């Protein structure tokens, strides 16, 4: 298993996957010339940029049922007209009891 984990962490793997058009990687050994799609090229350039800043929001620290579940769906509903109180109540109700 360790050999496989090592292999999929190599620049060779990242480049072969990108040549096939199926993946991008933050691997610094990935040659951006191997990335076909312009959106993926932009993603790789951002991932490889040492000056790029990654930011996280509060939902990244929340339980999945809240951050990527209720919060996402309820804020989407709020943007399309759901009232504030119903949105906040549904998000709050998604929190685990413990």
N, C-alpha and C positions, 0 to 999 in steps of 0.2 A: 504494500500500500504506500509506503514512503517513497518508493521509486516512482510510482505514478504521480503522487503529489508533487514531487520534485519536477517531473517532466512537464506537468501542466503549468508550472510556474516559470518555465524557461522562455527566453526570447524566441527560440525556435518555434515553440508551440503558439505563442502569440502571433508570430508572423504567418505561420501556416493557416491558422484560423482566420486571420484577417484576409489573406489571399483568397480563401474560400468564400469570403463575403459574409460569414456568419457571425463574427464577433469583433469586439474591440477589446482593448486591454489597457491598463495603466502601466504595463510592463515597459520600463524605460528602453528596453531593447527592441521594441516594436518600431519598425520602419514605417512611417506614415504613408510612404509610397505604396505600401501593400494594402492600404485601406481604400476601398472603392467608392463607397457612398460619401457624398459631401458632408452630410450631417455627422456621420461616424468620424470623418476626418477632423471635423471641428471638435468633436468630443475627445478624440485622442490628443489633439493639440492642447486642449485645456487640461486634460489629465497629465500630460507630460510637462506642462509649463510650471517651472519651479516658483513662479510668482503668483500663480493662480490661488485663489482663496476659496475654500469650501466652507459653506455655512450650513448649519442645521437649525431647524426650528424645534419648538417644544414637542411637536408630535413625534420626533425621532426618539424621544425619551419615554414616551407613553407606551402602555401595553398596546399590542397590535390591534386589539378589539376597539380601542379608542382612537389612537393616532392614525392608523391606515384604514380603520373600519368606520366607526360612527362619525368621527370628525370629518373625514373625507366626504362621506355621503351626505351628512347633514349640512356642511358648508356649501356643497353643490346645490342642495335643495334650497338653502337660504338665498343663494345667488339667483335662483329662478323663482323667488317669491315667497318662500316659507318665512313665517314671522320669526322674530328674534327669540321670543320666549320658547317656542316649540323647538327651535334649533338647539338652544342651550340646554333645555331639559333632556332632549334625546342624547346629546353628547355626555351630559352628566350621568345619565342612566346607564351608559355603556361601561362605566368604570367598574372594575371588579369589586366585590363586596369586602374583600379583606384588605 
